[in-house]
């Protein structure tokens, strides 16, 4: 939980999904407590933040900045 709270609090929105239902969502790049990159997809309303997924991004699929997907 500490990793997730830290990543949401200090992370950067790198992609927005405005058309997601039932609420718009976004992809956040943050860092875990041990400074590893962490991706979170969240949505929110006036009352809550909803964690959809959290994962350690794969360096074979993401550029070194972990913000840009590699070309296939």
N, C-alpha and C positions, 0 to 999 in steps of 0.2 A: 504494500500500500504506500510506503514511503516513496518508492520510485515513481509511482503514478502521480501522487500529489506533487512531488517536485517537478516532474515533467510538465504537468498542466500549469503549474504556477510560474515556471521559468522558461517554458518552451516557446516555440515559434509556430504559428500556423503556416503550413507550407502548401496546403490545398484546401479549398472550400467546396463542399458539395451542397449547393443551395437547393437543389431539387430533391434531395433525400426526403423520404417520408417515414415516420410521421413528422419529423423535425429536420431542418437542415443540419448537416454535420460538417466536421472539418478534420483534417489530418494534422496532427501536431508533432513536431520534432522536438524532443526534449532529451534530457540526460538522466540516467539512473543515478542512484546514490554513489555508485562506483565509477561514474563518469562515462558509462557506455551509452551510445545513442539509443534512443527509445522512440518508437512511433506509437501514437495513440490516436484512435478515431473516437471523437466525442460528439455529442449533441447537447443542447441545453435549452431550457425554457426559463421562465422567470424565477423558478424555485429550485431547480436541480440541474446538475451536470450529469449526463448519462455516459458512462464509459461503454463503448461498443466493442472495442478490441484494443489490446496493447501487445506489441511484439518488438523484438530486437530485429532491426532491419538487416537483411542479408547483403553483405558487401558485393556479392556477385550480381545483384539486381539493382543496386543503388550506386550512384557516383560517390566519391569520397566525402562529399558534404552531406550525404544522406538526405538531400532535399530533392534530387533529380534522379528519376529512373534511368537506367542505362538503356541505350538503344539496342534493339534486338536484331 
